[in-house]
């Protein structure tokens, strides 16, 4: 088998959820004169490996439960029968292992107690859909994304570099967490029919189609408020982040227009690009606030 299915299984469209918090956290560290590029690289490895691990883990766990037997989304390795379940599970734990090694190194360079936080992140990634009582099957998926790929990832990145967190870090963490949660909710919006049939109670299943679309739009636009607060509390240059607005509005157009099924597949990638753009622009704004 070629490497191509493994790349698809790692779901590159979700990778902005890993890159954005590290960019934002490093920008927040730079603003308080604490950026450290080597530690930023280690944080990037941790976040990237975690998201690949959680994607393979979800692929494995959903596949063996039969949740992926009738879905409109991209290829799943286990559900399609293309790769054996044990192989997908091994890939997930290999990725978690890479995250653990990089995370331990980063913790030892900053604060050893962060090893415990890293362990909780890995457990959270596995038990999202793994184990006998996966919390992702009980409407907590978006909460976990906001926590782990928003608050923990952004503030952890800032803390490991600067030794403390700041109001800039908190506001960036909320913005990143909100758009990251929108990425996850977009995936669950598309899968409401198949998840309902399989007994997977996601937040989208609980809210229903109409309210899910409203919450998704609100999450996508919350970062705009964070940009405004950053401009008031930190530096007017933070308004650069607001330039993501046309991109996120374009990305959310299918949601507003009632698109369903395969029409929603590009949504994850387009919202992810908006997340990455907001993080980059906001970081540039903070750098300008220091340098200019």
Protein Blocks (a to p, Z undefined) as FASTA:
>chain_A
ZZklmmmmnommlmmmmmmmmmmmmmmmmmnopacfklmmmmmmmmmmmmmmmmmmmmmm
mmmnommmpccbdcdfklnomacfklmmmmmmmmmmmmmmmmmmmmmmmmmklmmmmmmm
mmmmmmmmgcjbdfklnopmmmmmmmmmmmmmmmmmmmmmnopacfklmmmmmmmmmmmm
mmmmmmmmmmmmmmmmnopacfklmnommlmmmmmmmmmmmmmmmmmmmmmmmomklmmm
mmmmmmmmmmmmmmmnopahjllmmmmmmmmmmmmmmmmmmmmmmmmmmmZZ
